Amino acid sequence: MSNAFQTAVRSNVQREKRFDAIDRMAERGQRRNLGIIVRMGGLDGEYRRRALETLGDFGGSGELADIAEDTTVDPSLRRRAGELA
């Protein structure tokens, strides 16, 4: 796991730094890590949604398609993943 991933998922990190970490992962093509963030049940929804949207912005169509079919993911996130894929 990258430093950016660890920053994004740690609860004792400021909100903006967590968003920046998610954006850095997208810029570096870490689609799998972004997909993990979307699937993390214990993580606040705002970070999961940010990871999902950045997957859409940075060409993560394969990961988005997987998320859209993953029944363990929140239905609203699955629906949005299907729209972005």
N, C-alpha and C positions, 0 to 999 in steps of 0.2 A: 504494500500500500504506500502511496506517495505521501509526502508531507502535506500537500494540499488536501488530500483525502482526510488525513488525520485532523487537520485544522477544521475541516467542514463538519466533522461528526462529533468533535469534542464540545461538551456543553458549557465549558468555562471560557469560551472564546466569544468575543463580541460579534454581534449580528453581522455587521458590515464585513468583518474579516472572514466570516464564514461564507458570505456571498462571494467575496473576492476569490476565495479558495475554490469554490464551485466554478467560477468563471475561468480560473487558471487551468483547472482540469479539462474544461471544454477546449480551451485554446491549445492544449497539449495533446488533444485527441484521446483522452482517458475515458472513453465511452463506457467501458465496463464499470469503472468506479462510479461514474454518474448513475448508471443503472442500479448499482448497489445502494446508492443513496436514495433513489426513488423507492426501492423496495424495503428500506429500513423502517420497520414499524415503530420503533421508539423515538424516531427523529421527528421534530416538529414539521408540520405540513408545509410551512413556507419554504423550508430548505429542500424538501422533496419536490415541490412544484418548481422551484428554481432549477434544480438538476434536470427535471423533465423538459422544461422549456429550453434549456441550453442544449440538450440533446437534439431538439428540433432545429435549433439555430445552427448547430455545427455538424450536421449530417449523420446523426445517429439513428438512421431509419431502421437498421437491423435490430438495434437494442430497443427501440421504441416498439417495434412489432412484437418482440418477445415480452415486453412489459404489458402490452395490450392483451396478450393471451394468458398472462400469469394471474390465476384466480386468487392468489394470496395478496395481490396488490389491491389497495383501496379502489372501488369501482370508479370513482371520479377521476383518479389518476390513470386507470386503464382506459377509460373513455378518451381522455385527452391524448394519451399516447397513441391511440388509434387514429385520432384526427391529425396528429403531427407526422405519423409514419407515412 
